[in-house]
Amino acid sequence: MAHADHTRDPCPWVILNDFGGAFAMGSIGGGIWYGIKGARNAPRGDRIIAGLSSIKARAPVTGGNFGIWGGCFSTFDCAIKGVRQKEDAWNAILSGFHDCCGILLGVFEGVGVLIGRVFAAGPPSMAPCAYFYRLPSKSS
């Protein structure tokens, strides 16, 4: 099964860490999205100003929404770790169900476990193929 990740911070601090990371990702992604959207919807001469104005108005909101989602997810994850006394992929799946996106996180964790198993097995061993080792024919 999955091994515990001992490189992460303890549970009270990981919530703040995940909140900050999600806020940063949401702000950057929202900045790109709303910058392009604001520039596309503006008249020709005002595209840069409209793009920057749209970024200032909407990117912090998107970042805040992502941050709240990341913080809630980490809070549920820490609570489930405390109840189950285990660190495995099921914690993320169960906390995702509490945070209304369990199917998506279940798919992510399932694909992660599958990829881990495939690459942990190593390359398959193959027997030499007899086609490449033909004996020379005897001609008289």
FIDO-923910 format. One record per residue: residue number from 0; x negated, y, z of N, C-alpha, C, O, CB in turn. Coordinates in nm, 2 decimals, always signed. Glycine has a CB too. Example, Ala and Ser with C-alpha at 12.3 -4.5 7.8 and 13.67 -1.06 7.14 Angstrom:
[pt 0,[-1.32,-0.57,+0.78],[-1.23,-0.45,+0.78],[-1.32,-0.33,+0.78],[-1.42,-0.33,+0.85],[-1.13,-0.45,+0.90]]
[pt 1,[-1.28,-0.22,+0.71],[-1.37,-0.11,+0.71],[-1.29,+0.00,+0.79],[-1.34,+0.11,+0.80],[-1.41,-0.06,+0.57]]
END
This chain:
[pt 0,[-0.08,-0.12,+0.00],[+0.00,+0.00,+0.00],[-0.09,+0.12,+0.00],[-0.21,+0.11,-0.01],[+0.10,+0.00,+0.12]]
[pt 1,[-0.03,+0.24,+0.01],[-0.10,+0.36,+0.01],[-0.17,+0.39,+0.14],[-0.13,+0.35,+0.25],[-0.01,+0.48,-0.02]]
[pt 2,[-0.29,+0.45,+0.13],[-0.37,+0.48,+0.25],[-0.34,+0.62,+0.30],[-0.30,+0.70,+0.22],[-0.52,+0.46,+0.22]]
[pt 3,[-0.36,+0.64,+0.43],[-0.33,+0.77,+0.48],[-0.43,+0.87,+0.43],[-0.55,+0.84,+0.42],[-0.33,+0.77,+0.64]]
[pt 4,[-0.39,+0.99,+0.41],[-0.48,+1.10,+0.37],[-0.52,+1.17,+0.49],[-0.45,+1.26,+0.54],[-0.41,+1.19,+0.26]]
[pt 5,[-0.65,+1.14,+0.54],[-0.70,+1.21,+0.66],[-0.77,+1.34,+0.63],[-0.82,+1.40,+0.72],[-0.79,+1.11,+0.73]]
[pt 6,[-0.78,+1.38,+0.50],[-0.84,+1.51,+0.47],[-0.75,+1.63,+0.49],[-0.79,+1.74,+0.49],[-0.90,+1.50,+0.33]]
[pt 7,[-0.62,+1.60,+0.50],[-0.52,+1.71,+0.52],[-0.52,+1.76,+0.66],[-0.56,+1.69,+0.75],[-0.38,+1.67,+0.47]]
[pt 8,[-0.47,+1.88,+0.68],[-0.45,+1.94,+0.81],[-0.35,+1.87,+0.89],[-0.26,+1.80,+0.83],[-0.42,+2.09,+0.80]]
[pt 9,[-0.35,+1.88,+1.02],[-0.24,+1.82,+1.10],[-0.10,+1.89,+1.07],[-0.10,+2.00,+1.01],[-0.27,+1.83,+1.25]]
[pt 10,[+0.00,+1.82,+1.10],[+0.14,+1.86,+1.06],[+0.18,+2.00,+1.08],[+0.24,+2.06,+0.99],[+0.23,+1.77,+1.13]]
[pt 11,[+0.16,+2.06,+1.20],[+0.20,+2.20,+1.20],[+0.14,+2.29,+1.10],[+0.20,+2.39,+1.05],[+0.18,+2.26,+1.34]]
[pt 12,[+0.01,+2.27,+1.07],[-0.06,+2.36,+0.98],[-0.04,+2.32,+0.83],[-0.05,+2.41,+0.75],[-0.21,+2.35,+1.01]]
[pt 13,[-0.01,+2.20,+0.80],[+0.02,+2.16,+0.67],[+0.15,+2.23,+0.61],[+0.16,+2.25,+0.49],[+0.03,+2.01,+0.65]]
[pt 14,[+0.24,+2.26,+0.70],[+0.36,+2.32,+0.66],[+0.33,+2.46,+0.61],[+0.38,+2.50,+0.50],[+0.46,+2.33,+0.78]]
[pt 15,[+0.25,+2.54,+0.68],[+0.21,+2.67,+0.64],[+0.12,+2.67,+0.51],[+0.14,+2.75,+0.42],[+0.13,+2.75,+0.75]]
[pt 16,[+0.04,+2.56,+0.50],[-0.05,+2.55,+0.39],[+0.03,+2.52,+0.26],[+0.01,+2.58,+0.16],[-0.15,+2.43,+0.41]]
[pt 17,[+0.13,+2.43,+0.27],[+0.22,+2.40,+0.16],[+0.31,+2.52,+0.12],[+0.34,+2.54,+0.00],[+0.30,+2.27,+0.19]]
[pt 18,[+0.35,+2.59,+0.22],[+0.43,+2.71,+0.19],[+0.35,+2.81,+0.11],[+0.40,+2.86,+0.01],[+0.48,+2.78,+0.32]]
[pt 19,[+0.23,+2.83,+0.15],[+0.15,+2.93,+0.08],[+0.11,+2.88,-0.06],[+0.11,+2.96,-0.15],[+0.02,+2.95,+0.16]]
[pt 20,[+0.08,+2.75,-0.07],[+0.05,+2.70,-0.21],[+0.17,+2.71,-0.30],[+0.16,+2.74,-0.42],[+0.00,+2.56,-0.20]]
[pt 21,[+0.29,+2.67,-0.25],[+0.41,+2.68,-0.33],[+0.44,+2.82,-0.37],[+0.49,+2.85,-0.48],[+0.53,+2.61,-0.26]]
[pt 22,[+0.42,+2.92,-0.27],[+0.45,+3.06,-0.30],[+0.35,+3.11,-0.41],[+0.40,+3.18,-0.50],[+0.43,+3.14,-0.17]]
[pt 23,[+0.23,+3.07,-0.40],[+0.13,+3.11,-0.51],[+0.17,+3.06,-0.64],[+0.17,+3.13,-0.74],[-0.01,+3.07,-0.47]]
[pt 24,[+0.20,+2.93,-0.65],[+0.24,+2.87,-0.78],[+0.37,+2.93,-0.83],[+0.37,+2.96,-0.95],[+0.26,+2.71,-0.76]]
[pt 25,[+0.47,+2.96,-0.75],[+0.59,+3.02,-0.79],[+0.57,+3.16,-0.84],[+0.63,+3.21,-0.94],[+0.69,+3.02,-0.68]]
[pt 26,[+0.48,+3.24,-0.77],[+0.45,+3.37,-0.81],[+0.37,+3.38,-0.94],[+0.40,+3.46,-1.03],[+0.37,+3.44,-0.70]]
[pt 27,[+0.28,+3.29,-0.96],[+0.20,+3.29,-1.09],[+0.29,+3.24,-1.20],[+0.29,+3.31,-1.31],[+0.08,+3.19,-1.07]]
[pt 28,[+0.36,+3.14,-1.18],[+0.45,+3.09,-1.29],[+0.56,+3.19,-1.32],[+0.60,+3.21,-1.43],[+0.52,+2.96,-1.25]]
[pt 29,[+0.62,+3.25,-1.21],[+0.72,+3.35,-1.23],[+0.67,+3.47,-1.30],[+0.74,+3.54,-1.38],[+0.78,+3.39,-1.10]]
[pt 30,[+0.54,+3.51,-1.27],[+0.48,+3.62,-1.33],[+0.46,+3.60,-1.48],[+0.49,+3.69,-1.56],[+0.35,+3.65,-1.27]]
[pt 31,[+0.42,+3.48,-1.52],[+0.40,+3.45,-1.66],[+0.54,+3.45,-1.73],[+0.56,+3.51,-1.83],[+0.33,+3.31,-1.68]]
[pt 32,[+0.64,+3.38,-1.67],[+0.77,+3.37,-1.73],[+0.84,+3.50,-1.74],[+0.88,+3.53,-1.85],[+0.86,+3.27,-1.64]]
[pt 33,[+0.84,+3.58,-1.64],[+0.91,+3.71,-1.64],[+0.84,+3.81,-1.72],[+0.90,+3.90,-1.78],[+0.94,+3.76,-1.50]]
[pt 34,[+0.70,+3.80,-1.73],[+0.63,+3.89,-1.81],[+0.66,+3.87,-1.96],[+0.68,+3.97,-2.03],[+0.48,+3.87,-1.79]]
[pt 35,[+0.66,+3.75,-2.00],[+0.70,+3.72,-2.14],[+0.84,+3.75,-2.17],[+0.87,+3.81,-2.27],[+0.67,+3.57,-2.17]]
[pt 36,[+0.93,+3.72,-2.08],[+1.07,+3.75,-2.09],[+1.10,+3.90,-2.10],[+1.18,+3.95,-2.19],[+1.16,+3.69,-1.98]]
[pt 37,[+1.04,+3.98,-2.01],[+1.05,+4.12,-2.01],[+1.00,+4.19,-2.14],[+1.06,+4.28,-2.19],[+0.99,+4.18,-1.89]]
[pt 38,[+0.89,+4.14,-2.19],[+0.83,+4.19,-2.31],[+0.91,+4.16,-2.43],[+0.92,+4.24,-2.52],[+0.68,+4.14,-2.32]]
[pt 39,[+0.96,+4.04,-2.44],[+1.04,+4.00,-2.55],[+1.17,+4.08,-2.56],[+1.22,+4.10,-2.67],[+1.07,+3.85,-2.55]]
[pt 40,[+1.23,+4.11,-2.45],[+1.36,+4.18,-2.45],[+1.35,+4.33,-2.46],[+1.45,+4.40,-2.46],[+1.44,+4.14,-2.33]]
[pt 41,[+1.23,+4.38,-2.47],[+1.21,+4.53,-2.47],[+1.19,+4.58,-2.61],[+1.15,+4.51,-2.70],[+1.09,+4.57,-2.38]]
[pt 42,[+1.22,+4.71,-2.63],[+1.19,+4.77,-2.76],[+1.04,+4.77,-2.79],[+0.96,+4.76,-2.69],[+1.25,+4.91,-2.77]]
[pt 43,[+1.00,+4.79,-2.91],[+0.86,+4.77,-2.95],[+0.76,+4.86,-2.87],[+0.66,+4.81,-2.83],[+0.85,+4.81,-3.09]]
[pt 44,[+0.79,+4.98,-2.85],[+0.69,+5.07,-2.78],[+0.68,+5.05,-2.63],[+0.58,+5.09,-2.57],[+0.73,+5.21,-2.81]]
[pt 45,[+0.78,+4.98,-2.57],[+0.78,+4.97,-2.43],[+0.76,+4.83,-2.38],[+0.80,+4.79,-2.27],[+0.91,+5.02,-2.37]]
[pt 46,[+0.70,+4.74,-2.46],[+0.69,+4.60,-2.42],[+0.60,+4.58,-2.30],[+0.63,+4.50,-2.21],[+0.64,+4.52,-2.54]]
[pt 47,[+0.48,+4.64,-2.29],[+0.39,+4.62,-2.18],[+0.45,+4.67,-2.05],[+0.45,+4.60,-1.95],[+0.26,+4.69,-2.20]]
[pt 48,[+0.51,+4.79,-2.05],[+0.57,+4.85,-1.93],[+0.69,+4.76,-1.89],[+0.71,+4.74,-1.77],[+0.62,+4.99,-1.96]]
[pt 49,[+0.77,+4.72,-1.98],[+0.89,+4.63,-1.95],[+0.85,+4.50,-1.89],[+0.91,+4.45,-1.80],[+0.98,+4.61,-2.07]]
[pt 50,[+0.74,+4.44,-1.95],[+0.69,+4.31,-1.90],[+0.64,+4.33,-1.76],[+0.67,+4.24,-1.67],[+0.58,+4.26,-1.99]]
[pt 51,[+0.56,+4.43,-1.73],[+0.51,+4.45,-1.59],[+0.62,+4.49,-1.50],[+0.62,+4.44,-1.38],[+0.41,+4.57,-1.59]]
[pt 52,[+0.72,+4.56,-1.54],[+0.83,+4.59,-1.45],[+0.91,+4.47,-1.42],[+0.95,+4.45,-1.31],[+0.92,+4.70,-1.52]]
[pt 53,[+0.93,+4.38,-1.52],[+1.00,+4.25,-1.49],[+0.92,+4.16,-1.40],[+0.98,+4.10,-1.31],[+1.02,+4.18,-1.62]]
[pt 54,[+0.79,+4.16,-1.41],[+0.70,+4.08,-1.32],[+0.71,+4.14,-1.18],[+0.73,+4.06,-1.09],[+0.55,+4.09,-1.37]]
[pt 55,[+0.71,+4.27,-1.16],[+0.72,+4.33,-1.03],[+0.85,+4.30,-0.96],[+0.86,+4.28,-0.84],[+0.69,+4.47,-1.03]]
[pt 56,[+0.96,+4.29,-1.04],[+1.09,+4.28,-0.99],[+1.12,+4.13,-0.96],[+1.19,+4.10,-0.85],[+1.19,+4.33,-1.09]]
[pt 57,[+1.08,+4.04,-1.04],[+1.13,+3.90,-1.03],[+1.02,+3.80,-0.98],[+1.06,+3.70,-0.92],[+1.18,+3.85,-1.15]]
[pt 58,[+0.90,+3.82,-1.00],[+0.80,+3.72,-0.96],[+0.79,+3.69,-0.81],[+0.78,+3.58,-0.77],[+0.66,+3.76,-1.01]]
[pt 59,[+0.80,+3.80,-0.73],[+0.80,+3.77,-0.58],[+0.92,+3.69,-0.54],[+0.91,+3.61,-0.45],[+0.79,+3.90,-0.51]]
[pt 60,[+1.03,+3.71,-0.60],[+1.15,+3.63,-0.57],[+1.13,+3.48,-0.60],[+1.16,+3.40,-0.52],[+1.28,+3.69,-0.64]]
[pt 61,[+1.08,+3.46,-0.72],[+1.05,+3.32,-0.76],[+0.95,+3.26,-0.67],[+0.96,+3.14,-0.63],[+1.00,+3.32,-0.91]]
[pt 62,[+0.84,+3.33,-0.64],[+0.74,+3.28,-0.54],[+0.80,+3.25,-0.41],[+0.77,+3.15,-0.35],[+0.63,+3.38,-0.53]]
[pt 63,[+0.89,+3.33,-0.36],[+0.96,+3.31,-0.23],[+1.04,+3.19,-0.23],[+1.05,+3.11,-0.14],[+1.04,+3.43,-0.19]]
[pt 64,[+1.12,+3.17,-0.34],[+1.20,+3.05,-0.35],[+1.12,+2.92,-0.36],[+1.15,+2.82,-0.29],[+1.29,+3.05,-0.48]]
[pt 65,[+1.01,+2.92,-0.43],[+0.92,+2.81,-0.43],[+0.86,+2.78,-0.30],[+0.84,+2.67,-0.25],[+0.81,+2.83,-0.54]]
[pt 66,[+0.82,+2.89,-0.23],[+0.76,+2.88,-0.10],[+0.85,+2.82,+0.01],[+0.81,+2.73,+0.09],[+0.71,+3.02,-0.05]]
[pt 67,[+0.98,+2.86,+0.00],[+1.08,+2.81,+0.09],[+1.10,+2.66,+0.07],[+1.11,+2.58,+0.16],[+1.21,+2.88,+0.08]]
[pt 68,[+1.10,+2.62,-0.06],[+1.12,+2.48,-0.09],[+1.00,+2.40,-0.05],[+1.02,+2.29,+0.01],[+1.14,+2.46,-0.25]]
[pt 69,[+0.88,+2.45,-0.07],[+0.76,+2.38,-0.02],[+0.75,+2.37,+0.13],[+0.71,+2.26,+0.18],[+0.63,+2.45,-0.08]]
[pt 70,[+0.79,+2.47,+0.20],[+0.79,+2.47,+0.34],[+0.89,+2.37,+0.40],[+0.86,+2.30,+0.49],[+0.81,+2.61,+0.40]]
[pt 71,[+1.01,+2.37,+0.34],[+1.11,+2.28,+0.38],[+1.07,+2.13,+0.36],[+1.09,+2.04,+0.44],[+1.25,+2.31,+0.31]]
[pt 72,[+1.01,+2.11,+0.24],[+0.97,+1.98,+0.21],[+0.86,+1.93,+0.31],[+0.87,+1.81,+0.35],[+0.91,+1.97,+0.06]]
[pt 73,[+0.77,+2.01,+0.34],[+0.66,+1.97,+0.43],[+0.72,+1.95,+0.57],[+0.67,+1.87,+0.65],[+0.55,+2.08,+0.44]]
[pt 74,[+0.82,+2.04,+0.61],[+0.88,+2.02,+0.74],[+0.95,+1.88,+0.75],[+0.93,+1.81,+0.85],[+0.98,+2.13,+0.77]]
[pt 75,[+1.02,+1.85,+0.65],[+1.09,+1.72,+0.65],[+0.99,+1.61,+0.64],[+1.00,+1.50,+0.71],[+1.19,+1.71,+0.53]]
[pt 76,[+0.88,+1.62,+0.57],[+0.78,+1.52,+0.56],[+0.71,+1.50,+0.69],[+0.69,+1.38,+0.73],[+0.67,+1.56,+0.46]]
[pt 77,[+0.68,+1.61,+0.77],[+0.62,+1.59,+0.90],[+0.72,+1.53,+1.00],[+0.67,+1.45,+1.08],[+0.57,+1.73,+0.95]]
[pt 78,[+0.84,+1.56,+0.99],[+0.94,+1.50,+1.08],[+0.95,+1.35,+1.05],[+0.96,+1.28,+1.15],[+1.08,+1.57,+1.06]]
[pt 79,[+0.95,+1.32,+0.93],[+0.97,+1.17,+0.90],[+0.84,+1.10,+0.93],[+0.85,+0.98,+0.98],[+1.00,+1.15,+0.74]]
[pt 80,[+0.73,+1.16,+0.92],[+0.60,+1.09,+0.97],[+0.61,+1.07,+1.12],[+0.56,+0.97,+1.17],[+0.48,+1.18,+0.93]]
[pt 81,[+0.66,+1.17,+1.19],[+0.67,+1.16,+1.33],[+0.77,+1.05,+1.37],[+0.74,+0.97,+1.47],[+0.71,+1.29,+1.39]]
[pt 82,[+0.88,+1.03,+1.30],[+0.98,+0.93,+1.34],[+0.93,+0.79,+1.30],[+0.94,+0.70,+1.38],[+1.11,+0.96,+1.27]]
[pt 83,[+0.87,+0.78,+1.18],[+0.83,+0.65,+1.13],[+0.70,+0.60,+1.18],[+0.67,+0.48,+1.18],[+0.83,+0.65,+0.98]]
[pt 84,[+0.61,+0.70,+1.23],[+0.48,+0.67,+1.27],[+0.40,+0.60,+1.16],[+0.31,+0.51,+1.19],[+0.48,+0.58,+1.40]]
[pt 85,[+0.42,+0.64,+1.04],[+0.35,+0.59,+0.92],[+0.32,+0.70,+0.83],[+0.39,+0.80,+0.82],[+0.43,+0.47,+0.85]]
[pt 86,[+0.21,+0.68,+0.75],[+0.18,+0.78,+0.64],[+0.18,+0.70,+0.51],[+0.08,+0.63,+0.48],[+0.05,+0.86,+0.66]]
[pt 87,[+0.29,+0.70,+0.43],[+0.29,+0.63,+0.30],[+0.38,+0.71,+0.20],[+0.43,+0.82,+0.23],[+0.34,+0.49,+0.32]]
[pt 88,[+0.40,+0.65,+0.09],[+0.47,+0.72,-0.02],[+0.62,+0.74,+0.02],[+0.69,+0.83,-0.03],[+0.46,+0.65,-0.15]]
[pt 89,[+0.67,+0.65,+0.11],[+0.81,+0.66,+0.14],[+0.85,+0.79,+0.22],[+0.96,+0.84,+0.21],[+0.85,+0.55,+0.23]]
[pt 90,[+0.75,+0.85,+0.29],[+0.77,+0.97,+0.36],[+0.81,+1.08,+0.26],[+0.90,+1.16,+0.28],[+0.65,+1.01,+0.44]]
[pt 91,[+0.73,+1.09,+0.15],[+0.76,+1.20,+0.05],[+0.89,+1.17,-0.02],[+0.97,+1.27,-0.04],[+0.65,+1.20,-0.05]]
[pt 92,[+0.92,+1.05,-0.04],[+1.05,+1.02,-0.11],[+1.17,+1.05,-0.02],[+1.26,+1.12,-0.06],[+1.06,+0.87,-0.15]]
[pt 93,[+1.16,+1.01,+0.11],[+1.27,+1.04,+0.21],[+1.28,+1.19,+0.23],[+1.39,+1.25,+0.24],[+1.24,+0.97,+0.34]]
[pt 94,[+1.17,+1.26,+0.24],[+1.18,+1.41,+0.27],[+1.23,+1.48,+0.14],[+1.30,+1.58,+0.15],[+1.04,+1.47,+0.30]]
[pt 95,[+1.21,+1.42,+0.02],[+1.27,+1.48,-0.10],[+1.42,+1.46,-0.10],[+1.49,+1.55,-0.15],[+1.21,+1.41,-0.22]]
[pt 96,[+1.47,+1.35,-0.05],[+1.61,+1.33,-0.04],[+1.67,+1.43,+0.06],[+1.78,+1.48,+0.03],[+1.65,+1.19,+0.00]]
[pt 97,[+1.60,+1.46,+0.16],[+1.65,+1.57,+0.26],[+1.65,+1.70,+0.19],[+1.72,+1.79,+0.23],[+1.57,+1.56,+0.38]]
[pt 98,[+1.56,+1.72,+0.10],[+1.54,+1.85,+0.03],[+1.61,+1.86,-0.10],[+1.58,+1.95,-0.18],[+1.39,+1.88,+0.02]]
[pt 99,[+1.70,+1.76,-0.13],[+1.78,+1.76,-0.25],[+1.71,+1.74,-0.38],[+1.76,+1.77,-0.49],[+1.85,+1.90,-0.26]]
[pt 100,[+1.60,+1.67,-0.38],[+1.53,+1.64,-0.51],[+1.46,+1.50,-0.49],[+1.35,+1.49,-0.54],[+1.44,+1.75,-0.56]]
[pt 101,[+1.52,+1.41,-0.42],[+1.46,+1.28,-0.40],[+1.44,+1.20,-0.52],[+1.34,+1.12,-0.52],[+1.55,+1.21,-0.30]]
[pt 102,[+1.53,+1.20,-0.62],[+1.51,+1.12,-0.74],[+1.38,+1.16,-0.81],[+1.31,+1.08,-0.85],[+1.63,+1.13,-0.83]]
[pt 103,[+1.36,+1.29,-0.82],[+1.24,+1.34,-0.89],[+1.12,+1.30,-0.81],[+1.02,+1.26,-0.87],[+1.25,+1.50,-0.91]]
[pt 104,[+1.12,+1.32,-0.68],[+1.00,+1.28,-0.60],[+0.98,+1.13,-0.60],[+0.87,+1.08,-0.59],[+1.01,+1.34,-0.46]]
[pt 105,[+1.09,+1.06,-0.60],[+1.08,+0.91,-0.61],[+1.01,+0.87,-0.74],[+0.93,+0.78,-0.74],[+1.22,+0.85,-0.60]]
[pt 106,[+1.05,+0.94,-0.85],[+0.98,+0.90,-0.98],[+0.83,+0.94,-0.97],[+0.75,+0.86,-1.01],[+1.05,+0.98,-1.09]]
[pt 107,[+0.80,+1.06,-0.92],[+0.66,+1.10,-0.90],[+0.58,+1.00,-0.82],[+0.47,+0.95,-0.86],[+0.65,+1.24,-0.84]]
[pt 108,[+0.64,+0.96,-0.70],[+0.56,+0.87,-0.62],[+0.56,+0.73,-0.68],[+0.45,+0.66,-0.67],[+0.63,+0.86,-0.48]]
[pt 109,[+0.66,+0.69,-0.74],[+0.66,+0.56,-0.81],[+0.56,+0.55,-0.92],[+0.49,+0.45,-0.93],[+0.80,+0.52,-0.86]]
[pt 110,[+0.55,+0.65,-1.00],[+0.45,+0.66,-1.11],[+0.31,+0.66,-1.05],[+0.22,+0.60,-1.10],[+0.47,+0.78,-1.20]]
[pt 111,[+0.29,+0.74,-0.94],[+0.16,+0.74,-0.87],[+0.12,+0.61,-0.82],[+0.00,+0.57,-0.83],[+0.17,+0.85,-0.76]]
[pt 112,[+0.21,+0.54,-0.76],[+0.18,+0.40,-0.70],[+0.15,+0.31,-0.82],[+0.05,+0.23,-0.81],[+0.30,+0.35,-0.62]]
[pt 113,[+0.23,+0.31,-0.93],[+0.20,+0.23,-1.04],[+0.07,+0.26,-1.11],[+0.00,+0.16,-1.14],[+0.32,+0.25,-1.15]]
[pt 114,[+0.03,+0.38,-1.12],[-0.10,+0.42,-1.18],[-0.21,+0.37,-1.09],[-0.31,+0.32,-1.14],[-0.11,+0.57,-1.21]]
[pt 115,[-0.19,+0.39,-0.96],[-0.29,+0.34,-0.86],[-0.31,+0.19,-0.87],[-0.43,+0.15,-0.87],[-0.25,+0.38,-0.72]]
[pt 116,[-0.21,+0.11,-0.89],[-0.22,-0.03,-0.90],[-0.28,-0.07,-1.03],[-0.37,-0.17,-1.03],[-0.08,-0.10,-0.88]]
[pt 117,[-0.25,+0.00,-1.14],[-0.31,-0.04,-1.27],[-0.46,-0.01,-1.27],[-0.53,-0.10,-1.31],[-0.24,+0.04,-1.38]]
[pt 118,[-0.50,+0.10,-1.22],[-0.64,+0.13,-1.22],[-0.72,+0.06,-1.11],[-0.84,+0.05,-1.12],[-0.66,+0.28,-1.21]]
[pt 119,[-0.65,+0.02,-1.00],[-0.72,-0.05,-0.90],[-0.76,-0.19,-0.94],[-0.85,-0.25,-0.89],[-0.64,-0.05,-0.77]]
[pt 120,[-0.68,-0.25,-1.03],[-0.70,-0.39,-1.08],[-0.83,-0.39,-1.16],[-0.89,-0.50,-1.17],[-0.58,-0.44,-1.15]]
[pt 121,[-0.87,-0.29,-1.23],[-0.99,-0.29,-1.31],[-0.95,-0.34,-1.45],[-0.83,-0.38,-1.47],[-1.10,-0.37,-1.25]]
[pt 122,[-1.05,-0.35,-1.54],[-1.02,-0.40,-1.67],[-0.99,-0.55,-1.67],[-1.05,-0.62,-1.59],[-1.13,-0.36,-1.77]]
[pt 123,[-0.90,-0.60,-1.76],[-0.88,-0.74,-1.76],[-1.00,-0.82,-1.81],[-1.06,-0.77,-1.90],[-0.75,-0.77,-1.84]]
[pt 124,[-1.02,-0.93,-1.76],[-1.13,-1.01,-1.81],[-1.08,-1.09,-1.93],[-0.97,-1.14,-1.93],[-1.19,-1.11,-1.70]]
[pt 125,[-1.16,-1.10,-2.03],[-1.12,-1.16,-2.16],[-1.22,-1.28,-2.19],[-1.34,-1.26,-2.18],[-1.11,-1.06,-2.27]]
[pt 126,[-1.16,-1.39,-2.23],[-1.25,-1.50,-2.28],[-1.30,-1.46,-2.42],[-1.23,-1.39,-2.49],[-1.17,-1.63,-2.28]]
[pt 127,[-1.42,-1.51,-2.45],[-1.47,-1.48,-2.58],[-1.38,-1.55,-2.69],[-1.33,-1.66,-2.67],[-1.61,-1.53,-2.60]]
[pt 128,[-1.36,-1.47,-2.79],[-1.27,-1.52,-2.90],[-1.34,-1.61,-2.99],[-1.45,-1.58,-3.03],[-1.21,-1.40,-2.98]]
[pt 129,[-1.28,-1.73,-3.02],[-1.35,-1.83,-3.10],[-1.37,-1.78,-3.25],[-1.45,-1.83,-3.32],[-1.27,-1.96,-3.10]]
[pt 130,[-1.29,-1.69,-3.29],[-1.30,-1.64,-3.43],[-1.43,-1.58,-3.46],[-1.49,-1.59,-3.57],[-1.19,-1.54,-3.45]]
[pt 131,[-1.49,-1.51,-3.36],[-1.62,-1.44,-3.38],[-1.73,-1.54,-3.36],[-1.85,-1.50,-3.40],[-1.63,-1.33,-3.28]]
[pt 132,[-1.71,-1.65,-3.31],[-1.82,-1.75,-3.29],[-1.81,-1.87,-3.38],[-1.82,-1.98,-3.33],[-1.82,-1.79,-3.14]]
[pt 133,[-1.78,-1.85,-3.50],[-1.77,-1.96,-3.59],[-1.91,-2.02,-3.62],[-2.01,-1.95,-3.63],[-1.71,-1.92,-3.73]]
[pt 134,[-1.91,-2.15,-3.63],[-2.04,-2.22,-3.66],[-2.06,-2.21,-3.81],[-1.96,-2.22,-3.89],[-2.04,-2.36,-3.61]]
[pt 135,[-2.18,-2.19,-3.86],[-2.20,-2.19,-4.00],[-2.16,-2.32,-4.06],[-2.19,-2.43,-4.01],[-2.35,-2.16,-4.04]]
[pt 136,[-2.10,-2.32,-4.18],[-2.06,-2.44,-4.25],[-2.18,-2.51,-4.31],[-2.27,-2.44,-4.36],[-1.95,-2.41,-4.36]]
[pt 137,[-2.17,-2.64,-4.31],[-2.28,-2.72,-4.37],[-2.25,-2.74,-4.51],[-2.16,-2.81,-4.55],[-2.30,-2.85,-4.29]]
[pt 138,[-2.34,-2.69,-4.60],[-2.32,-2.71,-4.74],[-2.43,-2.80,-4.79],[-2.55,-2.79,-4.74],[-2.32,-2.58,-4.82]]
[pt 139,[-2.40,-2.89,-4.88],[-2.51,-2.98,-4.93],[-2.56,-2.94,-5.06],[-2.65,-3.00,-5.11],[-2.46,-3.12,-4.94]]
END
